[in-house]
Amino acid sequence: MAKRILLVCLGNICRSPLADGLLLRKIKEQNLDAIVDSAGTANYHIGKAPDARMIRTAAKHGTALDFLRARQFTSKDFQNFDHILVMDQSNKRNVLKLAQTQDDEKKVEFFLDYLYPHQQLEVPDPYYGTSEDFEAVYQLVDQATDALIQKLFHEH
């Protein structure tokens, strides 16, 4: 059965679409069975493509993001996904406000916990940063997607 993974940040234009695109690429390359999507807790960018700077940064490393479109996280996502991975504390609070059961709450984890277990580290938001900030976020998310794939698909 396919693993269903949702990646969540604030606007769904920088961090979560990057993780979405990287996971999709790696899952396809490794022939794994998964459904991957991303969403934002805010409704600022619904229907828009990821930030052009993130698209460029990812493309430089062979990861396409330009086909993705922002959407807002909803309570239905708890039924549609097994893993809801948030990029920061604020995202976690906003997602948990929509949880209706303890099972819903258990699905919500920090994305970076796969790379740095139990540390609740945040993926920095590069939106107001430089191209170096976008590159640093790319490198961090790239490592974290590898760790996530290792844990969810290769460890039993």
NUKE-974986 format. One line per 4 residues: number of its first residue (from 1); their letters; for each residue x, y, z of N, C-alpha, C. Coordinates in steps of 0.02 Angstrom, whole numbers, m for minus. Layout:
N
NUM = A = X,Y,Z,X,Y,Z,X,Y,Z ~ ...;
***
This chain:
156
1 = MAKR = 42,m60,0,0,0,0,44,63,0 ~ 25,110,m40,65,171,m47,66,210,19 ~ 125,236,35,131,282,92,106,349,68 ~ 68,383,110,38,448,91,70,502,135;
5 = ILLV = 108,546,103,149,595,138,130,666,116 ~ 115,708,165,99,778,152,151,822,187 ~ 178,870,150,228,916,176,196,984,183 ~ 206,1016,241,169,1078,256,216,1133,279;
9 = CLGN = 208,1193,248,241,1254,272,189,1309,275 ~ 210,1371,278,163,1426,285,124,1440,221 ~ 160,1458,168,126,1479,107,125,1428,51 ~ 161,1373,60,166,1320,10,197,1345,m55;
13 = ICRS = 249,1389,m48,284,1412,m108,360,1404,m102 ~ 387,1389,m44,460,1380,m37,478,1311,m10 ~ 469,1302,55,494,1241,87,455,1178,70 ~ 389,1180,79,351,1118,67,350,1097,m7;
17 = PLAD = 345,1144,m56,350,1120,m125,419,1093,m142 ~ 471,1120,m111,538,1093,m122,540,1021,m97 ~ 517,1009,m36,516,940,m9,472,895,m52 ~ 416,921,m75,370,885,m118,406,863,m182;
21 = GLLL = 437,911,m216,472,896,m279,530,848,m271 ~ 569,858,m218,625,813,m205,601,742,m190 ~ 551,736,m147,525,670,m131,496,636,m193 ~ 457,673,m232,429,644,m293,483,618,m339;
25 = RKIK = 536,658,m349,591,637,m393,625,574,m366 ~ 641,574,m302,677,517,m273,634,454,m270 ~ 571,461,m256,526,404,m254,520,373,m323 ~ 515,415,m374,512,391,m443,577,356,m461;
29 = EQNL = 634,387,m445,700,358,m461,710,291,m427 ~ 683,283,m366,692,221,m328,633,173,m335 ~ 585,192,m378,528,149,m391,491,130,m327 ~ 478,179,m284,443,168,m222,369,186,m230;
33 = DAIV = 328,159,m185,256,170,m189,235,223,m139 ~ 221,283,m163,201,337,m117,160,389,m154 ~ 118,421,m115,80,479,m137,108,538,m98 ~ 130,589,m134,162,647,m102,125,710,m123;
37 = DSAG = 115,755,m76,84,819,m91,111,870,m41 ~ 94,933,m53,114,985,m6,58,1035,1 ~ 60,1072,57,8,1121,71,37,1175,116 ~ 2,1230,120,20,1284,165,m34,1294,218;
41 = TANY = m14,1320,275,m65,1333,327,m101,1398,313 ~ m71,1442,273,m103,1506,256,m129,1503,184 ~ m173,1549,168,m205,1549,102,m177,1603,55 ~ m117,1627,70,m88,1682,31,m77,1668,m43;
45 = HIGK = m59,1606,m59,m34,1592,m127,m72,1536,m163 ~ m133,1522,m143,m172,1466,m172,m172,1471,m248 ~ m155,1415,m280,m155,1411,m353,m92,1437,m387 ~ m46,1465,m348,15,1493,m377,71,1441,m378;
49 = APDA = 117,1451,m425,177,1409,m429,223,1426,m371 ~ 270,1381,m355,319,1396,m304,358,1461,m320 ~ 389,1488,m270,431,1548,m276,483,1536,m331 ~ 491,1585,m375,537,1578,m432,608,1563,m410;
53 = RMIR = 628,1590,m353,696,1578,m328,704,1505,m307 ~ 651,1475,m279,655,1404,m259,653,1360,m321 ~ 612,1379,m370,610,1342,m433,680,1340,m465 ~ 713,1398,m467,781,1402,m497,831,1361,m457;
57 = TAAK = 828,1366,m391,876,1330,m348,868,1255,m358 ~ 806,1231,m358,793,1159,m366,813,1136,m436 ~ 797,1176,m487,813,1157,m556,888,1149,m566 ~ 926,1192,m532,1000,1189,m535,1025,1120,m513;
61 = HGTA = 985,1086,m470,1004,1020,m444,963,964,m476 ~ 927,980,m531,891,928,m567,823,910,m538 ~ 795,954,m497,729,941,m468,679,992,m495 ~ 627,968,m528,575,1013,m555,523,1028,m502;
65 = LDFL = 505,1092,m497,452,1114,m451,398,1154,m488 ~ 413,1174,m550,370,1222,m584,299,1197,m597 ~ 288,1131,m594,221,1103,m606,177,1104,m543 ~ 207,1117,m485,170,1117,m422,130,1181,m414;
69 = RARQ = 73,1177,m379,32,1236,m364,13,1235,m290 ~ 15,1294,m261,2,1301,m189,m71,1287,m173 ~ m81,1256,m116,m148,1246,m90,m146,1252,m14 ~ m203,1260,16,m206,1268,88,m222,1201,122;
73 = FTSK = m191,1189,178,m203,1130,219,m276,1132,244 ~ m310,1075,243,m378,1070,269,m384,1009,315 ~ m437,1007,353,m448,950,399,m454,885,360 ~ m476,886,298,m481,825,257,m412,792,246;
77 = DFQN = m359,832,251,m292,804,241,m276,751,293 ~ m308,754,351,m296,702,402,m321,635,378 ~ m375,633,339,m399,570,312,m358,547,252 ~ m331,594,215,m298,578,152,m224,561,157;
81 = FDHI = m193,575,216,m121,564,223,m105,528,288 ~ m52,487,286,m28,450,344,24,489,383 ~ 62,530,346,116,569,376,107,642,356 ~ 99,685,405,92,757,393,153,790,424;
85 = LVMD = 199,812,380,264,835,402,269,910,396 ~ 278,942,453,278,1015,456,350,1042,458 ~ 358,1103,432,424,1133,427,444,1172,490 ~ 396,1195,530,414,1234,589,359,1231,643;
89 = QSNK = 374,1260,701,328,1258,758,260,1290,742 ~ 262,1346,708,200,1381,690,156,1338,645 ~ 187,1305,596,150,1259,552,117,1204,594 ~ 155,1177,642,129,1123,683,68,1145,723;
93 = RNVL = 73,1203,755,16,1230,793,m45,1239,748 ~ m35,1267,689,m91,1280,644,m123,1216,618 ~ m82,1166,603,m108,1102,580,m146,1067,637 ~ m117,1067,697,m149,1033,753,m216,1065,773;
97 = KLAQ = m225,1129,758,m290,1161,772,m347,1128,733 ~ m330,1097,676,m381,1065,634,m389,991,649 ~ m346,963,692,m350,892,710,m414,880,749 ~ m447,824,734,m509,807,768,m503,748,816;
101 = TQDD = m449,709,807,m440,650,849,m366,645,869 ~ m353,601,917,m283,587,935,m246,555,877 ~ m281,514,838,m249,484,779,m226,537,730 ~ m268,589,722,m248,646,679,m184,677,706;
105 = EKKV = m183,690,771,m125,723,802,m61,683,794 ~ m68,616,799,m9,572,793,23,574,724 ~ m14,594,674,12,597,605,59,656,594 ~ 55,706,639,92,769,629,161,764,661;
109 = EFFL = 212,773,619,281,769,642,321,825,611 ~ 378,840,641,424,887,610,461,851,554 ~ 463,882,496,498,854,438,571,838,455 ~ 605,883,490,676,872,505,688,819,559;
113 = DYLY = 635,795,592,644,741,641,670,677,607 ~ 660,671,542,687,612,506,763,617,501 ~ 788,677,498,861,688,493,892,697,562 ~ 857,732,606,879,746,674,824,725,723;
117 = PHQQ = 820,660,738,764,633,778,753,669,844 ~ 690,683,858,666,710,922,693,780,938 ~ 722,814,891,750,880,906,702,937,888 ~ 649,922,852,599,972,832,631,1033,800;
121 = LEVP = 680,1020,757,713,1075,722,670,1100,665 ~ 678,1164,648,638,1195,596,679,1204,532 ~ 645,1197,475,675,1215,412,667,1291,406 ~ 722,1327,401,716,1400,397,679,1422,334;
125 = DPYY = 638,1473,340,601,1499,283,646,1547,245 ~ 663,1531,182,710,1573,145,676,1633,110 ~ 611,1641,118,572,1689,79,602,1759,79 ~ 624,1783,136,652,1850,141,728,1850,137;
129 = GTSE = 756,1793,117,829,1786,118,861,1795,50 ~ 923,1774,47,965,1780,m13,965,1714,m52 ~ 998,1714,m109,1003,1652,m148,1042,1599,m108 ~ 1088,1621,m65,1124,1575,m22,1077,1541,28;
133 = DFEA = 1027,1578,52,978,1549,98,937,1495,62 ~ 917,1508,0,880,1459,m39,922,1396,m50 ~ 986,1406,m65,1031,1349,m75,1039,1309,m10 ~ 1047,1343,46,1055,1309,111,992,1268,127;
137 = VYQL = 933,1295,113,871,1259,125,867,1199,78 ~ 888,1207,16,888,1151,m31,931,1094,m3 ~ 991,1110,19,1037,1058,44,1008,1023,105 ~ 978,1060,150,948,1032,210,889,986,193;
141 = VDQA = 845,1010,150,786,971,130,807,909,90 ~ 859,915,50,885,858,12,907,803,60 ~ 945,821,111,968,772,161,909,742,199 ~ 861,784,216,803,760,255,759,714,214;
145 = TDAL = 752,726,149,712,680,108,746,613,103 ~ 813,612,99,849,548,98,836,510,164 ~ 840,545,220,829,514,285,757,488,291 ~ 709,527,266,639,507,268,628,443,227;
149 = IQKL = 655,442,167,648,382,125,680,322,159 ~ 738,331,188,771,276,223,726,248,278 ~ 699,293,319,659,272,376,592,243,356 ~ 557,275,310,489,252,292,488,192,245;
153 = FHEH = 539,185,203,536,134,152,587,77,161 ~ 641,89,198,693,38,201,705,9,271 ~ 679,40,322,686,13,390,620,m18,411 ~ 623,m75,443,561,m108,464,559,m120,538;
***
